[in-house]
Each structure stands twice: as C-alpha cells, then as structure tokens.
Amino acid sequence: MEARNNRKVRKGVVVSDKMDKTVVVKVQNLKLHPRYQKFIKRSKNFKAHDENNDCRMGDTVEIVETRPLSKDKHWRVTKIIERSVEVANEG
C-alpha cells in the first residue's frame, strides 16, 4: 500500500448500522470550559464507509478521513478496536 498524507483519525462507537455499507459513529471528546475550568463532553456523529458490513452497534472502531463518498460520508472504518457484548433479549 502506498503512503498516504496525514489524515484525521478518530475513535468512536457505532450507534447505527442500519444502512448498507455505512455506519454512524459517535465520537466523544472533552473540552475545557474557558471560564469555569470544567471539562464538558462534546460528541459528534460521523457517517463512515464499512465495505463488508462488519461493524455492529456498540463496537468501538477507528475511522479515517477520506475523499467524499456521498453527500454526508467522508470517513472510512479502518479497524474494529473492540466488539460489543451482545445482550440476549429476554421475554
């Protein structure tokens, strides 16, 4: 594989896998409040390309910036860091 330019890399949790070859990844970061010096949680959702539909809801994944693939999709899933624990539905 040839060398790529420095691309933005984010780590987040898959919150939706209902689309074909696309997942929605929620990325959280902490930001320091300028006056009160307390950390505030900020989150943003990114649509990422998942070629083989490997990701499931709750998985922790790493995404990397790429060329625009659709109107909203500018990220790719590079690896699945941690699989979610599936909870059996009772009832």
N, C-alpha and C positions, 0 to 999 in steps of 0.2 A: 504494500500500500504506500502510495506516495505521501510526502509530508504535506500537512495542511497548515494554513495560517492559524494564528491564535484565535480560537473560537470560544465563545462563552459556554461554560459548563455549569449546569445546575443539578441539584439533587432534590428530589421530591417524592411525594406519594401519589399513586394513581387513584383518582377519585371517580373516574368513569372509563369504562371500556366497551361501551355500547355501540360505538361506531366501528366500521370495518377499517382495519389497518390504522386506526387513530386512537390515542388515549389522551385523557385530560389529566395533567399532572399539576398538583398543588405544591408550590414552592413557598416555604415559610422562611422569613429572616427576621432578625431582631434589630430594631433601630433605636438608638438612644434619643430620648426626648431632649431638645436643646435647653429647655428651662428647668424641668423637673428632674433631669438626670435619671430617669427610669427607663427601662427597656420596654418597648412596645412591639408586640408581634404583628408583623405585616405579612400578608400572603397574596400570591398571585397565581392564577391558573394559566397554564400553557397547554396548547394542543400539540402533541408530538406524534411523529410517524412511527408506527410499530409494524414493520413489514410482515412478520409472521404471526401476528396476533398472540404473542406470548404473554403479554402483561395481563394481570388480573387486578381487580380492585384491592387496594390495600398494599400492593407491592411498593417497595422503595426502589426507585430507578434513578439512573443518571441520564440526563438529556444534554444534547449539544446543539448549538445553533447551526443552522444550515440554510441553503437557499430557500426561497418561498416555494412551498409545495402546493399550497392552496391559498385561499383568502386569509385564513387565520393560522395556518400551520407552517411554522418556520423552525421547528425543532425536530430532532430525531432521538429515539431511545438508543443509547449505546450499550448499556448493560443493566441487568436487573441485579441490584445490590442485595436485596433481601425479599424473600417471598412472604406473602401474608399467610397467617394461620387461618385456614378455613374453619368456620364455625358451623356445625351441623344444625339445621333448623329442626327444632322440636315442636311437636304439635300436630 
